[in-house]
């Protein structure tokens, strides 16, 4: 009979323990920096209504739908697996009357997303973090969002690999005028636009700037420049945005041929690109989307965001040879022989864990040789051995693996001795009661 091998779905991937060290470090930095900046965490459901997504992209709803994982639940409701969190947060803003809260509202998230793509090298299931500032329109807030991402990437030792690209649509009105000019321009050059992209001319010509096609890139270089359509207010806003970035010592490049893919962006936009590789290797981006909440049925509200791809960030960390600490490394392997020793082993493991000592025991193994071999594979610095003689004498053997030396000690004194050997600074202390109180 032919063996059938199972695998994850195409474009999906497992995050194995060795990669969780990177994920844990990235998440730790994000949480720390966001808390410092006064951002509060939000989680939205992994499913959103199909209608919510379509309202967010009225220009290209059918095209967006092709990249969604959609389903109809048993109750007959059409749902999609969220392709990003921004729409869910805008929906939550409307649903929970966030407009009644003090503005602006600063939120962040670390979540999984899913989006269908047939491009090689792109994940269909991936992790993102994001920051969202809703309810106020100010270039200083936009600069703060960029600065927060800049600090996160600096902490993760990858900022020296990245360039920040900035541009602006000006405003919703300016963008509409610019889109009209682009439609006219590309219509006059229709024969130079590949057939498979021709539909974008009428529907959303901005998408033509985002396609990896050499001839089309040349055509886009000839297209009208968005800055030629900025009104005085748009020019002033963008200049202030740059001045705030300068004040924060954030380097950037003004790139008026750079745009964001999502059609709800309507003002300042920015992305972090890998140097010399362009937007194909961008690790994140965002901008001002002042019309999304209105599209979802709420009152018009200003908003700005940043979205970062965690897998892409980790890839940059690995290229930079960043070494992250592992909290999964074990301190001790407890080996035992016999039923009575196994009982003592279980009790000792609990006491070691309570002291912050990361310990494991091969409870299901019977051979001492097999257990020692397992300890060597775990690369623990210490082993604790208990056999029939040790149990009878109330003792255990502590072996230092690197030196091969060992000593016998009373079982009750083992935790204290291990703390001395490991050092208090290396313990993994945790108290679930810290900071938790009963509201009386």
N, C-alpha and C positions, 0 to 999 in steps of 0.2 A: 504493500500500500504506500503510495506517495505521501510523504510528509507535507502537510500544509503549514506554511509559516505565517504567523500573524504579524501585523505591523500597524503602526499608527496610520491614520488617514493621510492622504497626500497633502503636503503643505503644513501638516501638524507636527509637533515635536514634544517629546518628554523633557522635563527639566530634571536631570539626574542629580543625585546628591552632590557630586563634585562641582556642578554649576551653581548650586544653591548658595555656595559661599559668596559668589559674585552677586547673585540676586539679593542676598541678605544685606550685603554692604551697600548696594545701590539704594535699596529701600530705606536703610538706616539713614543715609545721607539725605535722601529726599524728605523723610519725616522730620529730621532735625532742622534742616534749612527752612522748611515750610512752617513749622511751629515757631521758629524764630521770627519769621516775617508775619505772623498773625493769621496764617491760613489754617482753616479747619477742614478736617477730612470728611469726605462724602462718598457714599457708595450707592450707585443706582443699580436696578435689576439688570441681569445679563440679557433679558429680553425687553425689547421695546415694541410698541405697536407699529405695524407696517405703515399705517396712516401718518404717524408722527414723523417717520423718516421721509416719506414723500412730501409732507408739508415743508420740511427743511430744505428740500432741493426741488422746488417747483419747475425750474428750468430744465432739469435733466433727470427727473424722477425715474423714468424707465431705464435709463442708462445706469443709474445708481443701483437700481433693483437687481441688475445682473450680477452685482458683486456682493450681494447679501445672502446670508444663510437664512432662508425663510421657511416657515412652517405654519400650518393651521392646527391649532390645538383641538382637543376633543370637544371643546365648547364652541368651536367654529370661529375663534378669533384669530386673525392673521397677525403673526408675530415675526420678528427678526432677531437673530443674535446680534447684539449691539456691535456696530463697526467702529465706534469710538464713543467716548463718554460725553463729549461736548453737547450733543443733542439731548442726551438723557438729563444732563444738568440744567439745560435751558428748559426742558419739560418740567423738571422738578421745581424750578424757579416759578413757573406759572402755576403748577398744581398746588404748591404749598404756600402761595402768596408771599414769596420772599420779598416782593416789592414793599411790603409793610414793615420790614425789618430795617434797622439803620443801614444806610448804603455808604460805600460799596460793600458787597459781600465777597469775601475772599475764601475760596475753596480749593482743595487739592484732592487727587485720587491716585491710586495705584491699582490698576485693574487689568483683566484679560479682555481681549477683543477678538473678533473673527471677521474676516473679509475675504471673499473669493478673489483669487487672481491666478492667472496662468503664466505669469512672468517667472522665469527661472530665478532661483535665489531669493524669492520673496516668500515669507511665511503667510499662511492663511489664518493661523491662530497665533496670537502674539500678545505681549504684555506692554502696557504703556503707563506712564505717569503723566499727570497734567495739572496745571494750575489755571484757575478761572477767577477773574475779577468781574463782578457783575453789578450794574446799577450806577455807574459813574463814568464819565467820559473825560479823560485827562491824559495828556502825553506822559506825565510823570508816572501814572499807573502803568502805562505800556512799558516804560523804561524799567519800572520795578519788576515787571514780569520777566523781561529779558535778563535783568540783573540776577534774579533768583535762579534762572536756568544756568547763567554764567557761573555762579558760585557753586552750584551742584556739579557741573562738569569740571570745574577747577578742583573741587574736593576729590573727585574721582580720577584726577590726573590725566584727563584727556583734552582739556581746553586748548593746549598747545597744538593739537592736531586739527583744530576746527577754525573756520572763518564764519563770521556772522554777516549774513546778507540781509539788507533791509530795503523796503520799498513802501509805497502807499497807493491805495486806490483813491485817496482823497476823501471821499464821502460817498454815500449811496447815490446822490445826484450826479456827482462827478463820474462815478463808475458807470452809470447808465449812459451818459454822454460818450464816454470812452468806448464802451461796448458797441455803441452805434457806429462810431468811426472805424472800429476794428472790423465790424461786419462789412462795411462798405469797402475797406481796403482788401480784405481777404476774398470778397466776392469778385473784385476786379482782378485778383490773382488766382482765381479758382482753378485754373488749369495746372497751377504749380502745387496745389494741395493734393496729397494722395487721396485716392477715392475713399479709403476706409475712414478718413478723418473729415471728409467734406461736410458731414452733417453738423460739425461743430461751428461752422461759419454762422449759421443762423441761430443756433441754440446757445452756445457758450464759447465764443472765440478765444477766451482766455485759455481754454484747454489746449489749444494749438501750441502755446508756449511751453507746455509741460511734456510734450511728446519727444521721445528720443529718435529723431529723424534728422539727418544732416541737412538735407535740402530744406526741410521745414524750418530748421533753426536759422538758416540763412534768410529765409523769407521773414521770419519773426524779427530779425535784426533790422529789416527794412520797414517794419510796421510802425504806425504812429506811437510815440512815446507818451506814457501816461502822465508824466510831469507837465506836458504841454497843455493838459486839460485841467490841472489843479486850479481851483479858485484861490482867492487871497487867504481865506480861512484855512484851506487845506495846506497851503504853503507854510503858513504860520505854525500850524499844528506839527507838521513834519520837521520844521526847523527846531521847534522846542523839543521834540522827541530826540533829535540828534544832540542837542545841547545837554539834555539830561544824561544821555549815554556818555557824552564827553566828560561830564562831571563825575560820573561813576567809573571813569577810566576803562570803559568797555570799547575795544576796537571793533570797527564794523566797515562794511563796504556797501555803498549805495548802488543798487543794481536794479535799474528800471525795466529790465527784461525778466525779472524774477517775480513770479506770482504763486499764490497758494491755490491748490486744486479745488478746495471746497468753495462753492459759489456763494456761501453766506458771508464770506469775508468782505468788508466794505471800507476799510481804512488802512491804518498802518499794518504792515505784515513783516515777518522776519523768520529766518531759518538759520540753523547751525549746520554748515556743510563741512565735510572733510576737505582739508586743504588739497588743492590740485585735483580733486575728484568730482567736484560739482555736486549738484543736488541729488544725484543717484545714490550718494553715500551720506545723505543728510541724517543726522541723529534726532532731529526734532525741529519744530517750528510752531508758529502761531500768528496771532494778530487780533485786530479789532473786528468784531462781528456784531454790529449794532442793529442788525435787522432780524436776527434769528428768533428771538423771543416773540417779536411781533408776528413772524411767520407761523408760530405755533399758537397764536391766538391771544397772546398777552399784550399788555401795553408796551409801546416802544421802549426799549431799555438798552443802554450802552453796555458793552461787554468786551472783554479781552481775554485771550487764553494763550497757553503754551502747551504743546503735546510732545512728549519725548518717547522714543522707542527703546525699551529696556534691552531687548536683544541686541540692538544696534550699538547701544552704549557699551554693553559688555564686550562686544566684538572689538570696539576701539580700545577698551582697557586691556584686552589680551594682546592686541597689536603693540600696545605701549609696554607690554610685559609688567603690568601692574600686578602685584602680589597682594592678595587679600587674606586676612586672618580667617582661620577655620575654627569655629566653636564646636565642631563635631569631633575633633581629635580627642581620643580617650586618654585618661590618666592611668587607669588600672584595669587589668583583666584578672578576675577571681576564678581560680580553678579549684575543683573539689573532686573528691572520690568517695563514693558511698552515700547512702541515704542520710545518715546523721550529718555528714559534712555538707550535703546539699541543703539541709535545713539551716545550718549555720551560715552558709553562703547567701541564702535568700535574705536572712536577717541582716547580715553584714552589708550587703549591697544597698539596702534601704538606708542604713546609717551613713554609708559613704555618700550617697546621693544627697542626703539632708545637709551634709557639710560642704556641698559644692564640688565634690569629687566625682568626675565623670568616669563611671565604672560599668563594666559589663561582665556577666558570668555565663559560661556555657552550660546552662542548667541541663540541657538535653544530651550532653555528651558524657560518655562513661570512661573513655580512655584518657589518662593524664597526658600521655604523649600527644594525643590528638588535640587536647586543650592547649598545650604549650605551643603546638604548631599554629593554632588559631591566634593565640596571643601575638606571635611573631608576625603574622599577616596583618594584624591590626596596628602593629608598630607602637605598642604601648610602652611607656618608659618603665612601668612596674607591673609585677604579677604578685598576686597573693595566692598561696597554695594551702589547701587544707585536705588532709587525708585522714584515715582512721586514727593514726597516732596523734595528730595535732588536735583533733576533736576531743579525744580522750584526755589530753593534757590541757585543754582549754587554750590552745595556742594556734598561731598561723605563721606561715613563712612569707616574708616579704623579699622578693627578688628584684634587684635592679638589673634590667635587661641588658643595658649597654655594657656593663662591667661583668655581668655574670655572678655578682656577689649576692649573698642572701643572709638574712638573720631571722631568728625565731622570736616572736613577741606574743604576749597575751592578746587574745582576740578582742577584748574590750578596749585595748589601747591602740588597736590598728588605725581607727579614724584619725586620732590625734597624731600618730606617727606619720601617717600619709600627708597630713596638712603640713607638718614640719618638712618633709621631703619635697613636696611640691611647691611650697611657698603660698602664703595666703593670697598674694596678688594674682595667682594663677587659677584660683578656684572659681567655679561657675556658680556663684551665689544667687539665690533667687528666693524671695519671700512673697507668696501670693497675697499676703495681707498688707503689704506696703501700699499705702495710699488708698486702701479700701476701707470705708467706714459705713456703719449703719446710720441712716438718717433717722434720728429720733424726733 
